[in-house]
């Protein structure tokens, strides 16, 4: 055994999230920063869907209509988005809420993450979907857009589109969503480390780092 070779603790982390949640984008980015600072940990991320708007029409709703419905008006929404944008810049995210025209149903985007996972590409797919929606303002509920994102990651866009045309993984997404609610998760992001330690919200990396330490000690 080479005593100079560092050991890497395997640590499973479930990320309960929705792809149309800006706090999830921010929280995932902070988690990645926390993990980069911990070369002693070999994190294994599992992406668990949480549908913030399960009753949304399959084609989504116009952005302005959504703001009125969720926040009671644009003024309150703009204040909140301004706060998120400021926090995002510290993590290298350039939120562009002004580019968003439609709030999509996120079911197909979550299905695409699961499909990408078959090729060990779930992690980059999550990042690409967040960027596409919150930075570029594209409709990640559109099958053509989703297939294009798959292609940019080097995946087969035709296969992606064929997959999205089926009902594959629909039940699995809904099952994970129901499981999250049964576990008492009612807000995202939520990070479940080693199956036992959970924390909700877009926490600062320092907070996440402490959670990782607790999980390692318990493990």
Buried (B, 14 or more C-beta within 10 A) or exposed (E): EEEEEEEEBEBBBBBBBBBBBBBBBBBBBBBBBBBEBBEEBEBEBEBBBBBBBEEBEEEBBEBBEBBEEBBEEEEEBBEBBEEBBEBBEEBEBEBBBEEBEBBBBBBBBBBBBBBBBEBEBBBBBBBBBBBBBBBEBBBBBBBEBBBBBBBEBEBEBEEBBEBBEEEEBEEEBBEBBEBBEEEEBEEBBBBBBBEEBBBBBBBBBEEBBEBBEBBBEEB
